[in-house]
């Protein structure tokens, strides 16, 4: 391990319009010893921009880890932490789109040197987001914290974090296929503190996160850390069975008292469709867990690296 070396690890995906500005702003910080950029299969000129900068600045402390394709942000962050593990005293995870201000890193470093093992940057404003996105994000945190007993997520906390070397080693040991880093990091149990920051609007490019991807990511978080959805559907089954038994008893009683009664066709169809819908939802929840087991048992690598580029090299 290199003394008090601080690495900054940033995943990149189609960031050609801002990546050079990001590199300059990070390297302007005296606390930063190395910048590790992980290209997650960009289809634009992100890699070319970084390689051009490296050739123009031989001997600089910028490393480019080029993945073979787009494996997703979680895999890219893991690739960066794998590469940094054992070579630094702390690593800062940050987005390369400049929505995470690099200028907050010195305060994170100060908190780390004061004894914190994890320093989480927490958003203290959401003025630039729609009310719908704010409401759904708040709903997710409430649902997650209610369903999960082992950890509690703080609203506004994302992937912008400083991790000490022991935390980096711990995170890289967890190799589950469906990763939810927002939960994995607090799950490790290391001493944590928070600092506030204001997320700025993107200065270039477009986000790759749409509503569907955010929904899937939220489900990944819940299903990765809780089995309560399975228990909930078991409880729903018990309640429906109890209601059905009571209703059947009422029908029998009514038939014995008033004679044979033929129930309406509409109510029968409604009952069948209702129970069928409940069963399909329950099967869907069960399928989510089974699908994750299927993916995990294959034990495929999370990523493949095409090349590691150092500043000044032509390879």
C-alpha positions as CSV (number, residue, x, y, z in Angstrom):
1,X,0.0,0.0,0.0
2,X,1.3,3.4,-1.0
3,X,1.4,5.4,2.2
4,X,-1.5,7.8,2.4
5,X,-2.2,7.6,-1.4
6,X,-5.7,8.7,-2.4
7,X,-7.2,7.4,-5.6
8,X,-10.3,8.8,-7.3
9,X,-12.3,6.1,-9.2
10,X,-14.8,7.3,-11.8
11,X,-16.9,5.2,-14.2
12,X,-17.3,6.8,-17.6
13,X,-20.0,6.1,-20.2
14,X,-20.4,8.4,-23.2
15,X,-18.9,11.5,-21.5
16,X,-16.8,12.9,-24.3
17,X,-18.2,16.4,-23.8
18,X,-17.1,16.7,-20.2
19,X,-14.4,14.2,-19.5
20,X,-11.4,16.5,-20.1
21,X,-12.9,19.1,-17.8
22,X,-13.5,16.4,-15.2
23,X,-9.9,15.2,-15.4
24,X,-8.5,18.8,-15.0
25,X,-10.8,19.6,-12.0
26,X,-9.8,16.3,-10.2
27,X,-6.1,16.7,-10.8
28,X,-6.2,20.3,-9.6
29,X,-6.8,18.9,-6.1
30,X,-3.6,18.4,-4.2
31,X,-5.1,15.6,-2.1
32,X,-5.5,13.3,-5.2
33,X,-2.6,11.0,-5.9
34,X,-4.2,9.0,-8.8
35,X,-7.2,9.3,-11.0
36,X,-8.6,5.9,-12.3
37,X,-11.1,6.2,-15.1
38,X,-13.1,3.1,-16.0
39,X,-14.7,3.3,-19.5
40,X,-17.8,1.2,-19.5
41,X,-18.1,0.5,-23.2
42,X,-18.6,4.1,-24.4
43,X,-19.8,4.4,-28.0
44,X,-18.6,8.0,-28.5
45,X,-15.1,9.4,-28.3
46,X,-14.7,9.2,-24.5
47,X,-11.7,6.7,-24.8
48,X,-10.1,8.7,-27.6
49,X,-10.4,11.9,-25.5
50,X,-8.8,10.3,-22.5
51,X,-6.0,8.7,-24.5
52,X,-5.3,12.0,-26.2
53,X,-5.0,13.7,-22.8
54,X,-2.7,11.0,-21.5
55,X,-0.4,11.2,-24.5
56,X,-0.3,15.0,-24.1
57,X,0.6,14.6,-20.4
58,X,3.2,11.8,-20.1
59,X,3.9,10.9,-16.5
60,X,0.6,12.2,-15.2
61,X,-1.2,10.1,-12.6
62,X,-4.2,9.1,-14.8
63,X,-5.0,5.5,-15.6
64,X,-7.7,4.3,-18.0
65,X,-9.3,1.0,-17.5
66,X,-11.1,0.1,-20.7
67,X,-13.8,-2.5,-20.4
68,X,-14.8,-4.7,-23.4
69,X,-18.4,-3.6,-23.4
70,X,-21.1,-1.8,-21.4
71,X,-21.4,-3.9,-18.2
72,X,-23.3,-1.3,-16.2
73,X,-22.3,1.2,-13.6
74,X,-22.1,-1.3,-10.8
75,X,-19.7,-3.5,-12.7
76,X,-17.6,-0.5,-13.7
77,X,-17.3,0.7,-10.1
78,X,-16.3,-2.8,-9.0
79,X,-13.7,-3.0,-11.7
80,X,-12.2,0.3,-10.5
81,X,-12.2,-0.8,-6.9
82,X,-10.6,-4.2,-7.9
83,X,-7.9,-2.3,-9.6
84,X,-7.4,0.1,-6.7
85,X,-7.5,-2.5,-3.9
86,X,-4.2,-2.9,-2.2
87,X,-2.6,0.1,-3.9
88,X,-4.2,3.0,-2.0
89,X,-5.1,4.1,1.5
90,X,-8.5,5.4,0.4
91,X,-10.5,5.6,-2.8
92,X,-13.2,8.1,-3.8
93,X,-16.1,6.9,-6.0
94,X,-17.4,9.8,-8.1
95,X,-19.4,10.2,-11.3
96,X,-17.5,11.7,-14.2
97,X,-20.4,13.8,-15.5
98,X,-19.5,16.6,-13.1
99,X,-22.8,16.3,-11.2
100,X,-20.7,15.2,-8.3
101,X,-18.4,18.3,-7.6
102,X,-14.8,17.1,-7.2
103,X,-14.2,20.2,-5.0
104,X,-15.9,18.3,-2.2
105,X,-13.2,15.7,-2.1
106,X,-10.9,17.7,0.3
107,X,-13.6,17.8,2.9
108,X,-14.1,14.1,2.5
109,X,-10.4,13.5,3.0
110,X,-10.4,15.7,6.1
111,X,-13.2,13.6,7.6
112,X,-11.4,10.4,6.7
113,X,-8.2,11.6,8.4
114,X,-10.2,12.4,11.4
115,X,-11.2,8.8,11.8
116,X,-14.1,8.1,9.5
117,X,-13.8,4.9,7.4
118,X,-16.6,5.8,5.0
119,X,-17.4,9.4,4.0
120,X,-20.7,9.7,2.2
121,X,-21.7,12.8,0.3
122,X,-25.4,13.5,0.8
123,X,-27.4,15.8,-1.5
124,X,-28.8,18.7,0.4
125,X,-31.1,19.9,-2.4
126,X,-33.2,18.5,-5.2
127,X,-34.3,21.8,-6.8
128,X,-33.4,20.7,-10.3
129,X,-35.5,17.5,-10.2
130,X,-39.2,17.1,-10.9
131,X,-41.7,16.6,-8.1
132,X,-42.5,13.2,-9.4
133,X,-38.8,12.1,-9.2
134,X,-38.4,13.5,-5.8
135,X,-41.6,11.8,-4.6
136,X,-40.7,8.4,-6.0
137,X,-37.2,8.6,-4.6
138,X,-38.6,9.4,-1.2
139,X,-41.1,6.6,-1.5
140,X,-38.3,4.2,-2.4
141,X,-36.2,5.1,0.7
142,X,-39.2,4.7,3.0
143,X,-40.1,1.3,1.5
144,X,-36.5,0.1,1.6
145,X,-35.9,1.1,5.2
146,X,-39.2,-0.5,6.3
147,X,-38.4,-3.8,4.5
148,X,-34.7,-4.1,5.4
149,X,-33.7,-4.6,9.0
150,X,-29.9,-4.9,8.6
151,X,-29.2,-1.4,7.2
152,X,-30.9,2.0,6.8
153,X,-30.4,4.1,3.7
154,X,-30.1,7.8,4.0
155,X,-32.2,9.8,1.5
156,X,-29.9,11.8,-0.8
157,X,-26.9,9.5,-0.4
158,X,-25.6,8.1,-3.7
159,X,-22.3,6.6,-5.0
160,X,-20.2,9.7,-4.2
161,X,-18.2,8.3,-1.3
162,X,-14.8,8.0,0.1
163,X,-13.8,4.5,1.2
164,X,-10.8,3.6,3.3
165,X,-8.6,0.7,2.3
166,X,-10.3,-1.8,4.5
167,X,-13.7,-0.9,3.1
168,X,-12.4,-1.2,-0.4
169,X,-11.1,-4.7,0.4
170,X,-14.5,-5.6,2.0
171,X,-16.5,-4.3,-1.0
172,X,-14.4,-6.2,-3.5
173,X,-14.9,-9.5,-1.5
174,X,-18.7,-9.3,-2.2
175,X,-19.1,-10.8,-5.7
176,X,-22.9,-11.2,-5.9
177,X,-24.1,-10.8,-9.5
178,X,-26.9,-8.3,-8.8
179,X,-25.1,-5.5,-7.0
180,X,-26.6,-2.6,-5.1
181,X,-23.7,-0.6,-3.8
182,X,-25.8,1.9,-1.9
183,X,-26.7,-1.0,0.4
184,X,-23.4,-2.9,0.3
185,X,-21.4,0.0,1.6
186,X,-23.4,0.6,4.8
187,X,-23.8,-3.2,5.2
188,X,-20.1,-3.5,5.9
189,X,-20.6,-1.7,9.2
190,X,-17.5,0.5,9.1
191,X,-17.5,3.9,10.8
192,X,-19.3,6.4,8.6
193,X,-19.9,10.1,8.4
194,X,-21.7,12.4,6.0
195,X,-21.0,15.7,4.3
196,X,-23.5,17.7,2.3
197,X,-23.2,18.8,-1.3
198,X,-25.3,20.4,-4.0
199,X,-25.7,18.4,-7.2
200,X,-25.3,20.6,-10.3
201,X,-27.0,20.2,-13.7
202,X,-25.2,18.2,-16.4
203,X,-23.0,20.5,-18.5
204,X,-23.0,18.1,-21.4
205,X,-24.2,14.7,-22.6
206,X,-27.4,13.0,-21.5
207,X,-28.1,10.6,-18.6
208,X,-28.4,6.9,-19.4
209,X,-30.8,6.4,-16.5
210,X,-34.4,6.4,-17.6
211,X,-37.5,5.6,-15.5
212,X,-37.4,1.9,-16.3
213,X,-33.8,1.6,-15.3
214,X,-34.4,3.4,-12.1
215,X,-37.3,1.2,-11.3
216,X,-35.2,-2.0,-11.9
217,X,-32.4,-0.6,-9.8
218,X,-34.9,0.1,-7.0
219,X,-36.2,-3.5,-7.2
220,X,-32.6,-4.8,-7.2
221,X,-32.0,-3.0,-4.0
222,X,-35.1,-4.4,-2.2
223,X,-34.7,-7.9,-3.5
224,X,-31.0,-8.0,-2.7
225,X,-31.4,-7.1,1.0
226,X,-34.8,-8.4,2.0
227,X,-37.0,-11.5,1.8
228,X,-40.0,-9.7,3.3
229,X,-41.7,-9.5,-0.1
230,X,-42.0,-13.3,0.0
231,X,-43.3,-13.3,3.6
232,X,-45.8,-10.6,2.6
233,X,-47.3,-12.7,-0.1
234,X,-47.5,-15.7,2.3
235,X,-49.5,-13.4,4.6
236,X,-51.7,-12.2,1.8
237,X,-52.4,-15.9,0.9
238,X,-53.5,-16.6,4.6
239,X,-55.8,-13.5,4.6
240,X,-57.4,-14.4,1.3
241,X,-57.9,-18.0,2.4
242,X,-59.5,-16.8,5.7
243,X,-61.8,-14.4,3.8
244,X,-62.7,-17.2,1.4
245,X,-63.5,-19.6,4.2
246,X,-65.8,-17.0,5.9
247,X,-67.5,-16.2,2.6
248,X,-68.0,-19.9,1.9
249,X,-69.5,-20.4,5.4
250,X,-71.9,-17.5,4.7
251,X,-73.0,-19.1,1.4
252,X,-73.6,-22.4,3.1
253,X,-75.6,-20.8,5.9
254,X,-77.7,-18.7,3.5
255,X,-78.4,-21.8,1.4
256,X,-79.5,-23.8,4.4
257,X,-81.8,-21.0,5.6
258,X,-83.2,-19.6,2.4
259,X,-82.8,-22.6,0.0
260,X,-80.6,-23.1,-3.0
261,X,-79.2,-19.9,-4.3
262,X,-77.3,-19.4,-7.6
263,X,-74.5,-16.8,-7.3
264,X,-74.2,-14.2,-10.1
265,X,-71.9,-14.8,-13.0
266,X,-70.3,-11.3,-12.7
267,X,-69.3,-11.8,-9.1
268,X,-67.8,-15.2,-10.0
269,X,-65.7,-13.8,-12.8
270,X,-64.5,-10.9,-10.6
271,X,-63.4,-13.4,-7.8
272,X,-61.6,-15.6,-10.4
273,X,-59.8,-12.6,-11.9
274,X,-58.9,-11.1,-8.5
275,X,-57.4,-14.4,-7.2
276,X,-55.7,-15.0,-10.6
277,X,-54.1,-11.6,-10.4
278,X,-52.9,-12.2,-6.8
279,X,-51.4,-15.5,-7.9
280,X,-49.5,-14.0,-10.8
281,X,-48.1,-11.2,-8.7
282,X,-46.9,-13.7,-6.1
283,X,-45.3,-15.8,-8.9
284,X,-43.6,-12.7,-10.2
285,X,-42.1,-11.9,-6.8
286,X,-41.0,-15.5,-6.4
287,X,-39.5,-15.3,-10.0
288,X,-37.4,-12.2,-9.0
289,X,-35.7,-14.2,-6.3
290,X,-35.3,-17.4,-8.4
291,X,-33.9,-15.3,-11.3
292,X,-31.2,-13.8,-9.0
293,X,-30.3,-17.3,-7.8
294,X,-30.0,-18.5,-11.4
295,X,-27.7,-15.5,-12.3
296,X,-25.6,-16.0,-9.2
297,X,-25.0,-19.7,-9.5
298,X,-23.5,-19.2,-13.0
299,X,-20.7,-17.2,-11.4
300,X,-19.8,-15.3,-14.5
301,X,-17.2,-12.5,-14.1
302,X,-18.7,-9.1,-13.6
303,X,-16.6,-7.5,-16.4
304,X,-13.7,-8.1,-18.8
305,X,-10.9,-5.6,-19.3
306,X,-9.7,-4.8,-22.8
307,X,-6.7,-2.8,-21.8
308,X,-5.2,-0.7,-19.1
309,X,-3.7,2.6,-20.4
310,X,-1.2,4.6,-18.5
311,X,-0.3,8.2,-19.3
312,X,2.4,8.5,-21.9
313,X,2.0,4.9,-23.2
314,X,0.9,4.2,-26.8
315,X,-0.8,0.9,-26.0
